[in-house]
Amino acid sequence: MRKKANETQQPEEAKIKLWPPRPFDDKSFKDMLVKNVFENDPEYVTDVALRSGLSSEKDMPALEQAVYDEQMSVIVEKCIETALDENTVETYGLLQNICNFDEKDMAYMATVEGEDLPANVVKYIDRRLENVTYLSPVLKFTRAVNEAVLFSTSDAPGFTSYKANQLKEQFENTGLYLSEDEKGKLYFIASKMYRKLSANNPLANDIASEQECECLRKVLALSADYNLISYCQNRLPTDKKDKSVVRAYKHALTKTKNRGDLYKINAELGNLYAARSRTIGFTTPNSDKNTSSAKAVKYMLSAYRYAAKEDKLPLLKKIADVQLSTGSLEDWKSTKSVIAYKFLKNEERCYALNAIGDRTGDISYYEQSVAECQKSKMPKMAKLSVLEITYEKLCRQTADAQQKQELQQKLQEIRNEKKTAVYDFLNGDRRKGSGRQ
C-alpha cells in the first residue's frame, strides 16, 4: 500500500535567525543598569537614598542618577585596579558582566566563534560598550594595558618599537583620572615592554635601554610601592639610580603604614646610606662620609623597630659595622653590648664581650666575660677554654703588678683544672670532662 504524498514529506525545520549583540548607547545602558540594580538590590538603593537625602517616591529621577553614577564609579575604579595589577582577565570578566548578554546574544557568539569564544569575547565586549560615554575611556585603557601585558609576557606577533611607543603614548593620554601610584604602575608595565623589546634583540644584553630607564625613573618619581621601587633599584644601572631611589623610598615612608614595608624601606635606606659612608675619605663632623653614616644608623634603627625577630640581629651587626667604619667606638661598643647580652648566649656571648675588649682596650669587657662564663650553664671544657682565653687577655692588658700576679695565678689554676679535665676525658671519665656546671 502506497503512502500518501503528504505523509512522506517531513515538515521543514524552523530556522532561528541570530543577530549580533546590539551595542548600548548611553540611555539604553543606563536604563539596563539602573533597572537591574533596583530589581536585584533594593537594600543598596535604600542606602543610596539615605546617603543622598533622596526619596524613592518624590525624587526618583535623581535617585536613579545617583545609583547610576555610584555604580559607574565603582566599575571604572575596579577596572583600573585589576588592569594595573595586570589581571586583565578579571577586568574583562567585570565588563562582560555589565554587558548583560542574553541567551540569543550568547547563541550568536557561540555559533560564530565556536571553541574560540573565550579568546574572542573581548571584541564583543568592546562593541557592546564602546558607545557608552562613561565607559569608553576605560575600555581603551584596558585594551592598551592588555596589549602591553601580552607583548611583555609572550612572543606575540606584531610587537615592534613603534607599537611599544604607541601603547606608551596611550598610557599617557588615557582620559582617566589616575593617582600617582596608579601612574607609577602604568609606567612599570611600559618598562617591561621595552625590556622585552631588548630581550628580543639577539645582539643585546640584559642592560636596561634608555627607553626602559625613562619609564623606571618615572616609576620612582610617582610610586610609593616598595616592590616597584625595589624592582627599579635592581634594574636601573648604578650610575642612574642612587639619588632617585633614595627619594622614592623616603616618599614611600610617608605613604605606608604597613609594618613589613616600613621595615624593608628603612632597611634599604640604611643600606644605601651605609654604602655611601664606605666611600674613601676622611671622617670629619660635617663630611659626607660622617653624614651618610649617621643617616645609615638612623634608618637601620628605624628598621629595627619594625623588624621580625630573626631580622633584628643582622640589622644590629650592620649598624655596628657602620659605626666602626667611621670610628664611632663608643656607639660601636653600645651596639655590640646589646648584641652580646640580648642575642647571644654562653660561649658566643663571652667571646663577643672579649672582642669588644680587644677592639677598645677596655678590660671591663673581659671582666664581664669572666662573670658571664662563671654563671653560665655550658659544658665544663667549654667554660674552662673561655676562662683560659679571657684571663690571658686580662694578664696582657692589666698594668698593675699585684693585680697581674693574681690574674696569672688564677690563669694557672684554670690551666691545671683544664689538664685534669682533659686527662679524665681521655681516660674514660667523660661525665667529668663534659658535664655542665
Secondary structure as a PSIPRED ss2 file (coil, helix, strand):
# PSIPRED VFORMAT (PSIPRED V4.0)

   1 M C   1.000  0.000  0.000
   2 R C   1.000  0.000  0.000
   3 K C   1.000  0.000  0.000
   4 K C   1.000  0.000  0.000
   5 A H   0.000  1.000  0.000
   6 N H   0.000  1.000  0.000
   7 E H   0.000  1.000  0.000
   8 T H   0.000  1.000  0.000
   9 Q C   1.000  0.000  0.000
  10 Q C   1.000  0.000  0.000
  11 P C   1.000  0.000  0.000
  12 E C   1.000  0.000  0.000
  13 E C   1.000  0.000  0.000
  14 A C   1.000  0.000  0.000
  15 K C   1.000  0.000  0.000
  16 I C   1.000  0.000  0.000
  17 K C   1.000  0.000  0.000
  18 L C   1.000  0.000  0.000
  19 W C   1.000  0.000  0.000
  20 P C   1.000  0.000  0.000
  21 P C   1.000  0.000  0.000
  22 R C   1.000  0.000  0.000
  23 P C   1.000  0.000  0.000
  24 F C   1.000  0.000  0.000
  25 D C   1.000  0.000  0.000
  26 D H   0.000  1.000  0.000
  27 K H   0.000  1.000  0.000
  28 S H   0.000  1.000  0.000
  29 F H   0.000  1.000  0.000
  30 K H   0.000  1.000  0.000
  31 D H   0.000  1.000  0.000
  32 M H   0.000  1.000  0.000
  33 L H   0.000  1.000  0.000
  34 V H   0.000  1.000  0.000
  35 K H   0.000  1.000  0.000
  36 N H   0.000  1.000  0.000
  37 V H   0.000  1.000  0.000
  38 F H   0.000  1.000  0.000
  39 E H   0.000  1.000  0.000
  40 N H   0.000  1.000  0.000
  41 D C   1.000  0.000  0.000
  42 P H   0.000  1.000  0.000
  43 E H   0.000  1.000  0.000
  44 Y H   0.000  1.000  0.000
  45 V H   0.000  1.000  0.000
  46 T H   0.000  1.000  0.000
  47 D H   0.000  1.000  0.000
  48 V H   0.000  1.000  0.000
  49 A H   0.000  1.000  0.000
  50 L H   0.000  1.000  0.000
  51 R H   0.000  1.000  0.000
  52 S H   0.000  1.000  0.000
  53 G C   1.000  0.000  0.000
  54 L C   1.000  0.000  0.000
  55 S C   1.000  0.000  0.000
  56 S C   1.000  0.000  0.000
  57 E C   1.000  0.000  0.000
  58 K C   1.000  0.000  0.000
  59 D C   1.000  0.000  0.000
  60 M H   0.000  1.000  0.000
  61 P H   0.000  1.000  0.000
  62 A H   0.000  1.000  0.000
  63 L H   0.000  1.000  0.000
  64 E H   0.000  1.000  0.000
  65 Q H   0.000  1.000  0.000
  66 A H   0.000  1.000  0.000
  67 V H   0.000  1.000  0.000
  68 Y H   0.000  1.000  0.000
  69 D H   0.000  1.000  0.000
  70 E H   0.000  1.000  0.000
  71 Q H   0.000  1.000  0.000
  72 M H   0.000  1.000  0.000
  73 S H   0.000  1.000  0.000
  74 V H   0.000  1.000  0.000
  75 I H   0.000  1.000  0.000
  76 V H   0.000  1.000  0.000
  77 E H   0.000  1.000  0.000
  78 K H   0.000  1.000  0.000
  79 C H   0.000  1.000  0.000
  80 I H   0.000  1.000  0.000
  81 E H   0.000  1.000  0.000
  82 T H   0.000  1.000  0.000
  83 A H   0.000  1.000  0.000
  84 L H   0.000  1.000  0.000
  85 D C   1.000  0.000  0.000
  86 E C   1.000  0.000  0.000
  87 N C   1.000  0.000  0.000
  88 T H   0.000  1.000  0.000
  89 V H   0.000  1.000  0.000
  90 E H   0.000  1.000  0.000
  91 T H   0.000  1.000  0.000
  92 Y H   0.000  1.000  0.000
  93 G H   0.000  1.000  0.000
  94 L H   0.000  1.000  0.000
  95 L H   0.000  1.000  0.000
  96 Q H   0.000  1.000  0.000
  97 N H   0.000  1.000  0.000
  98 I H   0.000  1.000  0.000
  99 C H   0.000  1.000  0.000
 100 N C   1.000  0.000  0.000
 101 F C   1.000  0.000  0.000
 102 D C   1.000  0.000  0.000
 103 E H   0.000  1.000  0.000
 104 K H   0.000  1.000  0.000
 105 D H   0.000  1.000  0.000
 106 M H   0.000  1.000  0.000
 107 A H   0.000  1.000  0.000
 108 Y H   0.000  1.000  0.000
 109 M H   0.000  1.000  0.000
 110 A H   0.000  1.000  0.000
 111 T H   0.000  1.000  0.000
 112 V H   0.000  1.000  0.000
 113 E H   0.000  1.000  0.000
 114 G H   0.000  1.000  0.000
 115 E H   0.000  1.000  0.000
 116 D H   0.000  1.000  0.000
 117 L H   0.000  1.000  0.000
 118 P H   0.000  1.000  0.000
 119 A H   0.000  1.000  0.000
 120 N H   0.000  1.000  0.000
 121 V H   0.000  1.000  0.000
 122 V H   0.000  1.000  0.000
 123 K H   0.000  1.000  0.000
 124 Y H   0.000  1.000  0.000
 125 I H   0.000  1.000  0.000
 126 D H   0.000  1.000  0.000
 127 R H   0.000  1.000  0.000
 128 R H   0.000  1.000  0.000
 129 L H   0.000  1.000  0.000
 130 E C   1.000  0.000  0.000
 131 N C   1.000  0.000  0.000
 132 V C   1.000  0.000  0.000
 133 T C   1.000  0.000  0.000
 134 Y C   1.000  0.000  0.000
 135 L C   1.000  0.000  0.000
 136 S H   0.000  1.000  0.000
 137 P H   0.000  1.000  0.000
 138 V H   0.000  1.000  0.000
 139 L H   0.000  1.000  0.000
 140 K H   0.000  1.000  0.000
 141 F H   0.000  1.000  0.000
 142 T H   0.000  1.000  0.000
 143 R H   0.000  1.000  0.000
 144 A H   0.000  1.000  0.000
 145 V H   0.000  1.000  0.000
 146 N H   0.000  1.000  0.000
 147 E H   0.000  1.000  0.000
 148 A H   0.000  1.000  0.000
 149 V H   0.000  1.000  0.000
 150 L H   0.000  1.000  0.000
 151 F H   0.000  1.000  0.000
 152 S H   0.000  1.000  0.000
 153 T H   0.000  1.000  0.000
 154 S C   1.000  0.000  0.000
 155 D C   1.000  0.000  0.000
 156 A C   1.000  0.000  0.000
 157 P C   1.000  0.000  0.000
 158 G C   1.000  0.000  0.000
 159 F C   1.000  0.000  0.000
 160 T C   1.000  0.000  0.000
 161 S H   0.000  1.000  0.000
 162 Y H   0.000  1.000  0.000
 163 K H   0.000  1.000  0.000
 164 A H   0.000  1.000  0.000
 165 N H   0.000  1.000  0.000
 166 Q H   0.000  1.000  0.000
 167 L H   0.000  1.000  0.000
 168 K H   0.000  1.000  0.000
 169 E H   0.000  1.000  0.000
 170 Q H   0.000  1.000  0.000
 171 F H   0.000  1.000  0.000
 172 E H   0.000  1.000  0.000
 173 N C   1.000  0.000  0.000
 174 T C   1.000  0.000  0.000
 175 G C   1.000  0.000  0.000
 176 L C   1.000  0.000  0.000
 177 Y C   1.000  0.000  0.000
 178 L C   1.000  0.000  0.000
 179 S C   1.000  0.000  0.000
 180 E H   0.000  1.000  0.000
 181 D H   0.000  1.000  0.000
 182 E H   0.000  1.000  0.000
 183 K H   0.000  1.000  0.000
 184 G H   0.000  1.000  0.000
 185 K H   0.000  1.000  0.000
 186 L H   0.000  1.000  0.000
 187 Y H   0.000  1.000  0.000
 188 F H   0.000  1.000  0.000
 189 I H   0.000  1.000  0.000
 190 A H   0.000  1.000  0.000
 191 S H   0.000  1.000  0.000
 192 K H   0.000  1.000  0.000
 193 M H   0.000  1.000  0.000
 194 Y H   0.000  1.000  0.000
 195 R H   0.000  1.000  0.000
 196 K H   0.000  1.000  0.000
 197 L H   0.000  1.000  0.000
 198 S H   0.000  1.000  0.000
 199 A H   0.000  1.000  0.000
 200 N C   1.000  0.000  0.000
 201 N C   1.000  0.000  0.000
 202 P C   1.000  0.000  0.000
 203 L C   1.000  0.000  0.000
 204 A C   1.000  0.000  0.000
 205 N C   1.000  0.000  0.000
 206 D C   1.000  0.000  0.000
 207 I C   1.000  0.000  0.000
 208 A C   1.000  0.000  0.000
 209 S C   1.000  0.000  0.000
 210 E H   0.000  1.000  0.000
 211 Q H   0.000  1.000  0.000
 212 E H   0.000  1.000  0.000
 213 C H   0.000  1.000  0.000
 214 E H   0.000  1.000  0.000
 215 C H   0.000  1.000  0.000
 216 L H   0.000  1.000  0.000
 217 R H   0.000  1.000  0.000
 218 K H   0.000  1.000  0.000
 219 V H   0.000  1.000  0.000
 220 L H   0.000  1.000  0.000
 221 A H   0.000  1.000  0.000
 222 L H   0.000  1.000  0.000
 223 S C   1.000  0.000  0.000
 224 A C   1.000  0.000  0.000
 225 D C   1.000  0.000  0.000
 226 Y H   0.000  1.000  0.000
 227 N H   0.000  1.000  0.000
 228 L H   0.000  1.000  0.000
 229 I H   0.000  1.000  0.000
 230 S H   0.000  1.000  0.000
 231 Y H   0.000  1.000  0.000
 232 C H   0.000  1.000  0.000
 233 Q H   0.000  1.000  0.000
 234 N H   0.000  1.000  0.000
 235 R H   0.000  1.000  0.000
 236 L C   1.000  0.000  0.000
 237 P C   1.000  0.000  0.000
 238 T H   0.000  1.000  0.000
 239 D H   0.000  1.000  0.000
 240 K H   0.000  1.000  0.000
 241 K C   1.000  0.000  0.000
 242 D H   0.000  1.000  0.000
 243 K H   0.000  1.000  0.000
 244 S H   0.000  1.000  0.000
 245 V H   0.000  1.000  0.000
 246 V H   0.000  1.000  0.000
 247 R H   0.000  1.000  0.000
 248 A H   0.000  1.000  0.000
 249 Y H   0.000  1.000  0.000
 250 K H   0.000  1.000  0.000
 251 H H   0.000  1.000  0.000
 252 A H   0.000  1.000  0.000
 253 L H   0.000  1.000  0.000
 254 T C   1.000  0.000  0.000
 255 K C   1.000  0.000  0.000
 256 T C   1.000  0.000  0.000
 257 K C   1.000  0.000  0.000
 258 N C   1.000  0.000  0.000
 259 R H   0.000  1.000  0.000
 260 G H   0.000  1.000  0.000
 261 D H   0.000  1.000  0.000
 262 L H   0.000  1.000  0.000
 263 Y H   0.000  1.000  0.000
 264 K H   0.000  1.000  0.000
 265 I H   0.000  1.000  0.000
 266 N H   0.000  1.000  0.000
 267 A H   0.000  1.000  0.000
 268 E H   0.000  1.000  0.000
 269 L H   0.000  1.000  0.000
 270 G H   0.000  1.000  0.000
 271 N H   0.000  1.000  0.000
 272 L H   0.000  1.000  0.000
 273 Y H   0.000  1.000  0.000
 274 A H   0.000  1.000  0.000
 275 A H   0.000  1.000  0.000
 276 R H   0.000  1.000  0.000
 277 S H   0.000  1.000  0.000
 278 R C   1.000  0.000  0.000
 279 T C   1.000  0.000  0.000
 280 I C   1.000  0.000  0.000
 281 G C   1.000  0.000  0.000
 282 F C   1.000  0.000  0.000
 283 T C   1.000  0.000  0.000
 284 T C   1.000  0.000  0.000
 285 P C   1.000  0.000  0.000
 286 N C   1.000  0.000  0.000
 287 S C   1.000  0.000  0.000
 288 D H   0.000  1.000  0.000
 289 K H   0.000  1.000  0.000
 290 N H   0.000  1.000  0.000
 291 T H   0.000  1.000  0.000
 292 S H   0.000  1.000  0.000
 293 S H   0.000  1.000  0.000
 294 A H   0.000  1.000  0.000
 295 K H   0.000  1.000  0.000
 296 A H   0.000  1.000  0.000
 297 V H   0.000  1.000  0.000
 298 K H   0.000  1.000  0.000
 299 Y H   0.000  1.000  0.000
 300 M H   0.000  1.000  0.000
 301 L H   0.000  1.000  0.000
 302 S H   0.000  1.000  0.000
 303 A H   0.000  1.000  0.000
 304 Y H   0.000  1.000  0.000
 305 R H   0.000  1.000  0.000
 306 Y H   0.000  1.000  0.000
 307 A C   1.000  0.000  0.000
 308 A C   1.000  0.000  0.000
 309 K H   0.000  1.000  0.000
 310 E H   0.000  1.000  0.000
 311 D H   0.000  1.000  0.000
 312 K H   0.000  1.000  0.000
 313 L H   0.000  1.000  0.000
 314 P H   0.000  1.000  0.000
 315 L H   0.000  1.000  0.000
 316 L H   0.000  1.000  0.000
 317 K H   0.000  1.000  0.000
 318 K H   0.000  1.000  0.000
 319 I H   0.000  1.000  0.000
 320 A H   0.000  1.000  0.000
 321 D H   0.000  1.000  0.000
 322 V H   0.000  1.000  0.000
 323 Q H   0.000  1.000  0.000
 324 L H   0.000  1.000  0.000
 325 S H   0.000  1.000  0.000
 326 T C   1.000  0.000  0.000
 327 G C   1.000  0.000  0.000
 328 S C   1.000  0.000  0.000
 329 L H   0.000  1.000  0.000
 330 E H   0.000  1.000  0.000
 331 D H   0.000  1.000  0.000
 332 W H   0.000  1.000  0.000
 333 K H   0.000  1.000  0.000
 334 S H   0.000  1.000  0.000
 335 T H   0.000  1.000  0.000
 336 K H   0.000  1.000  0.000
 337 S H   0.000  1.000  0.000
 338 V H   0.000  1.000  0.000
 339 I H   0.000  1.000  0.000
 340 A H   0.000  1.000  0.000
 341 Y H   0.000  1.000  0.000
 342 K H   0.000  1.000  0.000
 343 F H   0.000  1.000  0.000
 344 L C   1.000  0.000  0.000
 345 K C   1.000  0.000  0.000
 346 N H   0.000  1.000  0.000
 347 E H   0.000  1.000  0.000
 348 E H   0.000  1.000  0.000
 349 R H   0.000  1.000  0.000
 350 C H   0.000  1.000  0.000
 351 Y H   0.000  1.000  0.000
 352 A H   0.000  1.000  0.000
 353 L H   0.000  1.000  0.000
 354 N H   0.000  1.000  0.000
 355 A H   0.000  1.000  0.000
 356 I H   0.000  1.000  0.000
 357 G H   0.000  1.000  0.000
 358 D H   0.000  1.000  0.000
 359 R H   0.000  1.000  0.000
 360 T H   0.000  1.000  0.000
 361 G C   1.000  0.000  0.000
 362 D C   1.000  0.000  0.000
 363 I C   1.000  0.000  0.000
 364 S H   0.000  1.000  0.000
 365 Y H   0.000  1.000  0.000
 366 Y H   0.000  1.000  0.000
 367 E H   0.000  1.000  0.000
 368 Q H   0.000  1.000  0.000
 369 S H   0.000  1.000  0.000
 370 V H   0.000  1.000  0.000
 371 A H   0.000  1.000  0.000
 372 E H   0.000  1.000  0.000
 373 C H   0.000  1.000  0.000
 374 Q H   0.000  1.000  0.000
 375 K H   0.000  1.000  0.000
 376 S C   1.000  0.000  0.000
 377 K C   1.000  0.000  0.000
 378 M C   1.000  0.000  0.000
 379 P E   0.000  0.000  1.000
 380 K H   0.000  1.000  0.000
 381 M H   0.000  1.000  0.000
 382 A H   0.000  1.000  0.000
 383 K H   0.000  1.000  0.000
 384 L H   0.000  1.000  0.000
 385 S H   0.000  1.000  0.000
 386 V H   0.000  1.000  0.000
 387 L H   0.000  1.000  0.000
 388 E H   0.000  1.000  0.000
 389 I H   0.000  1.000  0.000
 390 T H   0.000  1.000  0.000
 391 Y H   0.000  1.000  0.000
 392 E H   0.000  1.000  0.000
 393 K H   0.000  1.000  0.000
 394 L H   0.000  1.000  0.000
 395 C H   0.000  1.000  0.000
 396 R H   0.000  1.000  0.000
 397 Q H   0.000  1.000  0.000
 398 T C   1.000  0.000  0.000
 399 A C   1.000  0.000  0.000
 400 D C   1.000  0.000  0.000
 401 A H   0.000  1.000  0.000
 402 Q H   0.000  1.000  0.000
 403 Q H   0.000  1.000  0.000
 404 K H   0.000  1.000  0.000
 405 Q H   0.000  1.000  0.000
 406 E H   0.000  1.000  0.000
 407 L H   0.000  1.000  0.000
 408 Q H   0.000  1.000  0.000
 409 Q H   0.000  1.000  0.000
 410 K H   0.000  1.000  0.000
 411 L H   0.000  1.000  0.000
 412 Q H   0.000  1.000  0.000
 413 E H   0.000  1.000  0.000
 414 I H   0.000  1.000  0.000
 415 R H   0.000  1.000  0.000
 416 N H   0.000  1.000  0.000
 417 E H   0.000  1.000  0.000
 418 K H   0.000  1.000  0.000
 419 K H   0.000  1.000  0.000
 420 T H   0.000  1.000  0.000
 421 A H   0.000  1.000  0.000
 422 V H   0.000  1.000  0.000
 423 Y H   0.000  1.000  0.000
 424 D H   0.000  1.000  0.000
 425 F H   0.000  1.000  0.000
 426 L H   0.000  1.000  0.000
 427 N C   1.000  0.000  0.000
 428 G C   1.000  0.000  0.000
 429 D C   1.000  0.000  0.000
 430 R H   0.000  1.000  0.000
 431 R H   0.000  1.000  0.000
 432 K H   0.000  1.000  0.000
 433 G H   0.000  1.000  0.000
 434 S H   0.000  1.000  0.000
 435 G C   1.000  0.000  0.000
 436 R E   0.000  0.000  1.000
 437 Q C   1.000  0.000  0.000
